[in-house]
Amino acid sequence: MNAVILPSRNEPTTIAAVTAAVDAAMDDARAVIVHADSSDTPQTAECFTATGARAAKVSLINLKRGKGAQILAAARCPQISDAEAVLIADTDTLNPNPAVYRALLNQVRSGYGLAIADYPRHWDEANLTNHLARPLIAAATGHDVPQPLAGDLALSRDVLTAVRQAADALPEPLSGCVDGYGIDAFILLTSAHGPMTSVRFGRPKRHARSFPHLSAIYHEAVPVLLHMTAARNSAPAPLGGGAASYRVADRALPPGRLESMLTTLENLCPFSPSGYDEHLWPLPAADAWRAVASGTPAVDAARRLWPHYTQRVRSWLTSSQYATARQRAQELAAAHARLCAVLTSPGAP
């Protein structure tokens, strides 16, 4: 039996399409779809309930806000306790594809503990993934996962149990981060001790814009990334397999989009010409990792890294608008290699 978890908040326009797509992927009357909703109005839950499906449906409403809180609430549902594989689907997806969901479930059924989607990303997207999450996870664990925060992934029953148990043991404030956007990194890094795989897809996923939520995503995800990568090993793991490959899809931005993104960054963290030189990146990320490995609380280290990170994103957006897709991919791969080299060099904690 398979199960699906759909975390959502105020997404009535996409929940019906994603529900139909995951149901088609499973094509199984014994399957279960759990909708974990914390919307401000009942409309999203009503859309889920009204969507026809072969699988059984469970609607959880009035949940605590936060993607992680929704996923963990669904993970504790007795209706999915016997599921062989559990799919977590991104309900921000605008073009849900049953073939994607089916491929992820099939990988778990074949023996992997976790299977995560690997989509190419547009050059202006995936800033947290490309500049910090992917290279940090690769350097610290030896697992180079192209899209560690993909949002679409499948877990085995044992991994889901491990995730629930690990979440219950977290202290504050990390448990609050995992209740939010930190859940993606938490699931991946909890799974990283066992067999895991990325499933490569050829087209970018279309989804609602995440950039307006950059601050919340960063301050919930990065403490989890720093804490779990620093705690996992006494020293970073050496990487194999050669240089990292980044797939950066090209596109022209709508008029005013880039200016709006740069204005958002300026409002979140005003540019300081002193101390946040983009050429130093990713050394500040390595410093944050080392600080946490030496006992600094991850939330504090993430807060100190924030100005450096926003400057990195600002510099990337400004310079990459004139670059080719190949040049962008090469720049990301070079920064990835720099961080891995720094963290795996002699003397790293």
C-alpha distance (Angstrom), angle and dihedral (degrees) to the residues before:
residue distance angle dihedral
M1 . . .
N2 3.81 . .
A3 3.78 130.2 .
V4 3.79 136.8 -165.2
I5 3.80 130.8 -149.8
L6 3.80 117.1 -154.5
P7 3.83 112.2 -171.0
S8 3.79 111.0 -167.3
R9 3.75 145.6 161.7
N10 3.81 123.3 -174.7
E11 3.83 93.7 -18.6
P12 3.83 104.6 128.0
T13 3.80 92.3 141.0
T14 3.81 93.6 61.3
I15 3.80 106.0 27.0
A16 3.80 94.5 78.9
A17 3.82 92.8 50.0
V18 3.80 93.8 47.0
T19 3.81 91.6 45.8
A20 3.78 91.3 52.6
A21 3.81 91.9 46.5
V22 3.80 96.1 50.8
D23 3.79 90.7 45.5
A24 3.80 90.0 52.9
A25 3.80 89.9 48.3
M26 3.80 92.5 55.6
D27 3.82 97.6 35.1
D28 3.78 89.1 -173.3
A29 3.78 129.8 126.8
R30 3.81 89.5 -155.3
A31 3.82 92.2 59.2
V32 3.80 124.5 100.7
I33 3.81 130.1 -142.6
V34 3.81 115.2 -160.7
H35 3.79 116.9 -163.0
A36 3.82 109.9 -159.3
D37 3.79 106.2 -166.3
S38 3.80 134.2 -178.4
S39 3.80 98.1 167.7
D40 3.79 123.6 150.8
T41 3.80 91.4 -127.1
P42 3.83 132.9 34.2
Q43 3.81 93.0 -117.2
T44 3.82 96.4 96.5
A45 3.80 93.4 50.1
E46 3.79 90.0 45.5
C47 3.82 90.5 53.8
F48 3.80 90.0 51.4
T49 3.79 92.6 48.5
A50 3.80 92.0 48.0
T51 3.82 94.4 51.0
G52 3.77 112.8 100.2
A53 3.80 116.3 -124.9
R54 3.76 138.5 167.7
A55 3.81 90.7 -142.1
A56 3.77 122.9 75.7
K57 3.81 113.4 -97.7
V58 3.79 130.0 -142.2
S59 3.80 120.0 -168.7
L60 3.80 119.3 -157.2
I61 3.80 112.1 -172.6
N62 3.81 138.5 178.4
L63 3.80 91.1 32.1
K64 3.77 125.5 164.0
R65 3.79 110.2 -84.7
G66 3.76 117.9 -101.1
K67 3.78 134.2 80.5
G68 3.78 92.4 -114.1
A69 3.79 93.9 48.6
Q70 3.80 89.1 52.8
I71 3.80 94.2 48.6
L72 3.80 93.3 46.4
A73 3.80 91.9 48.4
A74 3.79 89.8 53.0
A75 3.81 91.7 44.7
R76 3.81 88.9 59.8
C77 3.79 93.6 54.7
P78 3.82 110.6 120.3
Q79 3.82 89.0 -143.4
I80 3.82 90.8 73.1
S81 3.80 99.2 37.7
D82 3.82 91.9 104.6
A83 3.80 96.4 44.4
E84 3.80 114.2 129.4
A85 3.80 91.4 -154.7
V86 3.79 130.0 16.0
L87 3.79 121.2 -158.6
I88 3.80 120.4 -154.7
A89 3.79 108.8 -159.2
D90 3.80 128.2 -163.3
T91 3.79 106.4 -121.1
D92 3.81 91.4 -163.5
T93 3.81 87.7 72.7
L94 3.80 114.1 121.1
N95 3.82 96.3 -169.5
P96 3.83 106.3 37.4
N97 3.79 111.6 -171.4
P98 3.82 121.7 -159.1
A99 3.82 89.7 -153.9
V100 3.81 90.5 62.4
Y101 3.78 93.4 51.4
R102 3.80 92.6 44.0
A103 3.81 91.8 51.6
L104 3.81 92.2 52.1
L105 3.80 92.9 48.9
N106 3.80 91.2 47.5
Q107 3.80 91.4 55.7
V108 3.80 91.8 54.7
R109 3.78 91.7 45.7
S110 3.83 87.7 53.4
G111 3.81 91.7 58.5
Y112 3.81 110.2 -81.6
G113 3.78 118.1 129.4
L114 3.79 91.9 -147.0
A115 3.80 133.9 15.3
I116 3.79 118.6 -173.0
A117 3.78 130.8 -172.6
D118 3.80 119.8 -107.7
Y119 3.79 109.1 -157.1
P120 3.80 125.2 170.5
R121 3.79 107.8 -113.5
H122 3.78 130.7 -143.4
W123 3.78 113.1 -106.7
D124 3.80 94.7 -111.1
E125 3.82 93.8 49.8
A126 3.81 135.8 69.4
N127 3.79 93.2 42.2
L128 3.79 94.7 154.8
T129 3.81 91.2 45.2
N130 3.80 97.5 46.8
H131 3.78 101.1 39.2
L132 3.79 101.1 37.0
A133 3.81 122.5 -4.2
R134 3.80 100.3 53.9
P135 3.82 99.3 43.6
L136 3.81 92.9 40.7
I137 3.81 93.4 51.5
A138 3.79 90.4 45.1
A139 3.80 93.7 49.8
A140 3.78 96.2 44.5
T141 3.80 101.3 39.5
G142 3.80 106.8 21.6
H143 3.82 90.5 -121.5
D144 3.81 111.3 118.6
V145 3.80 101.6 -161.7
P146 3.84 109.5 -179.0
Q147 3.82 95.0 -151.1
P148 3.81 107.9 20.7
L149 3.82 91.7 164.6
A150 3.81 95.5 42.7
G151 3.81 96.6 133.8
D152 3.82 92.8 -141.1
L153 3.81 113.2 86.0
A154 3.79 142.5 133.3
L155 3.81 127.2 -137.8
S156 3.76 134.8 -164.2
R157 3.80 120.2 -121.3
D158 3.82 90.7 -106.2
V159 3.80 93.3 51.1
L160 3.80 92.4 48.1
T161 3.81 88.9 51.8
A162 3.81 90.2 50.0
V163 3.81 90.6 50.0
R164 3.81 91.9 52.0
Q165 3.79 92.6 48.3
A166 3.79 94.2 46.0
A167 3.81 91.6 48.6
D168 3.81 91.2 51.9
A169 3.82 90.0 54.4
L170 3.81 97.0 51.1
P171 3.81 119.0 114.7
E172 3.77 124.2 -138.5
P173 2.98 132.6 -62.7
L174 3.80 91.0 26.5
S175 3.80 92.4 55.3
G176 3.80 88.0 57.8
C177 3.81 90.0 52.0
V178 3.81 91.3 50.4
D179 3.80 89.3 49.9
G180 3.79 85.8 60.8
Y181 3.80 133.3 36.2
G182 3.79 91.7 -36.8
I183 3.81 89.9 80.2
D184 3.83 94.4 87.5
A185 3.79 94.8 57.2
F186 3.80 90.4 40.1
I187 3.80 93.8 55.7
L188 3.79 93.0 45.6
L189 3.79 95.4 47.9
T190 3.79 92.9 43.5
S191 3.81 86.7 54.2
A192 3.80 96.0 45.2
H193 3.80 94.9 91.6
G194 3.81 90.8 68.0
P195 3.80 137.8 47.0
M196 3.79 112.7 -55.8
T197 3.77 135.7 166.0
S198 3.79 142.5 -172.1
V199 3.80 118.8 -131.6
R200 3.79 110.7 -145.4
F201 3.80 120.4 -138.7
G202 3.77 126.4 -173.8
R203 3.80 103.6 -139.0
P204 3.79 130.8 59.1
K205 3.77 116.1 -108.4
R206 3.80 114.1 -115.0
H207 3.78 111.1 -137.2
A208 3.77 143.6 152.0
R209 3.80 113.7 -73.2
S210 3.79 114.2 -89.4
F211 3.82 97.5 -175.6
P212 3.83 93.9 89.1
H213 3.82 86.5 61.0
L214 3.80 94.4 48.0
S215 3.81 95.9 120.3
A216 3.81 95.0 49.9
I217 3.80 92.2 44.2
Y218 3.80 92.1 49.6
H219 3.81 97.8 45.7
E220 3.80 92.4 47.6
A221 3.81 99.7 39.3
V222 3.81 103.4 37.6
P223 3.84 97.5 57.4
V224 3.81 87.8 53.4
L225 3.81 91.6 47.8
L226 3.80 92.8 49.3
H227 3.80 95.6 43.1
M228 3.78 97.3 47.1
T229 3.79 97.9 41.3
A230 3.80 92.2 46.5
A231 3.81 93.2 46.9
R232 3.78 96.6 44.1
N233 3.79 97.9 70.8
S234 3.77 136.0 19.1
A235 3.80 85.2 -136.8
P236 3.81 131.5 16.7
A237 3.77 116.5 -92.4
P238 3.81 119.9 -110.5
L239 3.76 113.6 -113.0
G240 3.75 125.1 -129.0
G241 3.77 132.8 -170.6
G242 3.79 100.2 64.8
A243 3.79 129.5 -99.3
A244 3.79 120.8 -2.5
S245 3.78 116.0 -105.6
Y246 3.79 118.6 -141.8
R247 3.80 121.5 -164.5
V248 3.80 107.1 -151.9
A249 3.78 113.3 180.0
D250 3.78 116.7 -148.6
R251 3.78 126.1 -130.7
A252 3.78 139.6 151.6
L253 3.78 112.6 -112.9
P254 3.81 120.3 -128.2
P255 3.82 114.2 -100.4
G256 3.77 110.8 -76.1
R257 3.83 95.6 11.1
L258 3.80 96.1 110.9
E259 3.81 92.5 45.1
S260 3.81 89.2 50.1
M261 3.80 91.6 51.5
L262 3.80 92.4 49.2
T263 3.81 90.3 48.1
T264 3.80 89.4 51.4
L265 3.79 90.1 53.1
E266 3.79 91.9 48.0
N267 3.81 90.9 51.4
L268 3.80 91.8 47.8
C269 3.80 95.6 46.6
P270 3.82 119.8 -1.6
F271 3.78 114.0 -131.3
S272 3.78 115.4 -99.8
P273 3.82 115.0 -164.2
S274 3.80 89.4 -157.5
G275 3.79 122.1 70.0
Y276 3.80 100.8 2.0
D277 3.79 102.2 75.6
E278 3.80 107.2 166.1
H279 3.82 90.2 -141.9
L280 3.79 89.0 70.2
W281 3.79 92.5 63.3
P282 3.02 126.9 143.8
L283 3.83 93.0 22.6
P284 3.84 91.8 83.4
A285 3.83 88.7 55.4
A286 3.80 89.9 52.5
D287 3.81 89.7 48.8
A288 3.82 90.5 52.2
W289 3.80 91.4 50.3
R290 3.79 91.9 49.0
A291 3.81 91.0 48.0
V292 3.80 91.6 54.8
A293 3.81 91.6 44.5
S294 3.82 86.8 54.8
G295 3.81 94.6 51.1
T296 3.82 107.1 -85.2
P297 3.82 111.0 139.9
A298 3.80 108.9 -102.9
V299 3.80 93.2 -129.5
D300 3.80 90.3 56.9
A301 3.80 93.3 46.9
A302 3.80 91.1 49.2
R303 3.80 90.9 50.5
R304 3.80 91.6 53.3
L305 3.81 91.0 47.4
W306 3.83 93.1 51.7
P307 3.85 98.0 86.8
H308 3.80 90.9 48.7
Y309 3.79 91.4 48.2
T310 3.81 95.0 48.9
Q311 3.80 89.5 49.2
R312 3.79 89.7 51.5
V313 3.81 90.7 52.3
R314 3.80 90.9 45.5
S315 3.80 91.4 51.5
W316 3.82 92.2 45.6
L317 3.79 94.4 51.3
T318 3.78 92.7 45.8
S319 3.80 97.2 48.6
S320 3.81 100.3 33.5
Q321 3.78 95.0 59.6
Y322 3.82 86.4 77.5
A323 3.82 97.4 40.6
T324 3.78 130.6 94.7
A325 3.79 121.3 -117.1
R326 3.80 89.4 -105.6
Q327 3.78 92.8 51.4
R328 3.80 91.2 49.9
A329 3.79 92.0 50.3
Q330 3.80 91.1 48.6
E331 3.80 92.3 50.8
L332 3.81 92.5 50.6
A333 3.79 91.6 46.9
A334 3.81 91.1 49.5
A335 3.82 92.4 51.4
H336 3.80 89.0 46.6
A337 3.80 90.4 53.4
R338 3.82 91.6 47.8
L339 3.79 93.1 54.8
C340 3.79 92.8 45.7
A341 3.82 90.7 48.8
V342 3.81 92.7 50.1
L343 3.80 95.4 47.4
T344 3.79 95.1 44.0
S345 3.80 95.8 44.6
P346 3.82 120.1 111.6
G347 3.80 110.8 -80.8
A348 3.80 96.7 33.3
P349 3.81 109.0 137.8
